[in-house]
Amino acid sequence: MENPMSYTCILVFLVILGISGFNSGVNGAGECGKSSPDREAFKLAPCAIAAQDENAPVSSQCCQAVKTLGHNPACLCAVMLSNTAKSSGVKPEIAITIPKRCNLADRPVGYRCGAYTLP
């Protein structure tokens, strides 16, 4: 049985994502094309716990979402550093390790993401 705290964290993450999605407008193409990093962050909801705890297992759903967003490293980076991610308790120094923890062979190793570098 999973820890009820993990469900609470995911629920809070989704609520924050939903609120930010209603309050953000798209003013053209950015790192994530016509979508905003805050909206794209919703796709990484399965990664909420793994992005807060480096010892937490990374789910296959999380790895698939990271693999999909990882085709655009600038978008993946923007999502990991977004206000939505930060307000949801995501720790960028841990989130940046998820592609490696997923053993993604085609991850953008060495890509600079703010003050962080993808391992």
JORARA-V399921 format. One record per pair of residues at least 24 apart in sequence whose ideal C-beta (glycine too) atoms are under 10 Angstrom apart, sorted by the first residue. I is the first residue (numbers start at 1). GAP is how many residues later the second one is. Records with the same first field share a line. If there is no record, write none. Layout:
I = GAP + GAP
This chain:
2 = 47
3 = 46
5 = 44
6 = 42 + 43 + 46 + 47 + 50
7 = 42
9 = 39 + 40 + 42 + 43 + 44 + 79 + 80
10 = 35 + 36 + 37 + 38 + 39 + 78
11 = 34 + 37
12 = 36 + 75 + 76 + 77
13 = 28 + 29 + 31 + 32 + 33 + 34 + 35 + 36 + 38 + 39 + 71 + 72 + 74 + 75 + 76 + 77
14 = 28 + 31 + 34 + 74
15 = 73
16 = 25 + 26 + 67 + 68 + 69 + 70 + 71 + 72 + 73
17 = 24 + 25 + 26 + 27 + 28 + 31 + 65 + 67 + 68 + 70 + 71
18 = 24 + 66
19 = 65 + 68
20 = 62 + 63 + 64 + 67 + 68
21 = 63
24 = 58 + 59 + 60
30 = 44 + 45 + 48
31 = 41 + 42 + 43 + 44 + 45 + 46 + 47 + 48 + 50 + 51
32 = 37 + 40 + 42 + 43 + 44 + 46 + 47 + 50
33 = 39 + 42
35 = 40 + 44
36 = 39 + 42 + 43 + 46 + 48
37 = 32 + 37 + 38 + 39 + 40 + 41 + 42 + 43 + 44 + 45 + 46 + 47 + 48
38 = 40 + 41 + 44 + 45 + 46 + 47 + 49
39 = 40 + 43 + 45
40 = 25 + 28 + 29 + 32 + 35 + 36 + 38 + 39 + 42 + 44
41 = 28 + 37 + 38 + 39 + 41 + 42 + 43 + 44 + 47 + 49
42 = 37 + 42
43 = 25 + 26 + 36
44 = 24 + 25 + 32 + 35 + 36 + 38 + 40 + 41 + 44 + 46 + 51 + 54
45 = 43
47 = 32 + 33 + 38 + 43 + 48 + 51 + 54 + 55
48 = 37 + 40 + 41 + 42 + 47
49 = 40
50 = 40 + 44 + 45 + 47 + 48 + 51 + 52
51 = 29 + 34 + 37 + 38 + 39 + 40 + 41 + 42 + 43 + 44 + 45 + 46 + 47
52 = 36 + 37 + 38 + 39 + 42 + 43
53 = 36 + 38 + 41
54 = 37 + 39 + 40 + 41 + 43 + 44 + 47
55 = 39
56 = 38 + 45
57 = 44
58 = 39 + 40 + 41 + 42 + 43 + 44 + 45
59 = 43
60 = 42
62 = 36 + 39 + 40
63 = 35 + 36 + 38 + 39 + 40 + 41
64 = 38
65 = 33 + 37
66 = 29 + 32 + 33 + 35 + 36 + 38 + 41
67 = 32 + 35 + 37 + 38 + 39 + 40
69 = 30
70 = 28 + 29 + 32 + 34 + 36 + 37 + 38 + 41 + 48
71 = 35 + 37
72 = 36
73 = 26 + 34 + 35 + 38 + 39 + 40 + 45
74 = 34 + 37 + 39
76 = 31 + 32 + 35 + 37 + 42
77 = 31 + 34 + 35 + 36 + 37 + 39 + 41
78 = 35 + 36
80 = 33 + 34 + 36 + 38
81 = 32 + 33 + 34 + 35
92 = 24
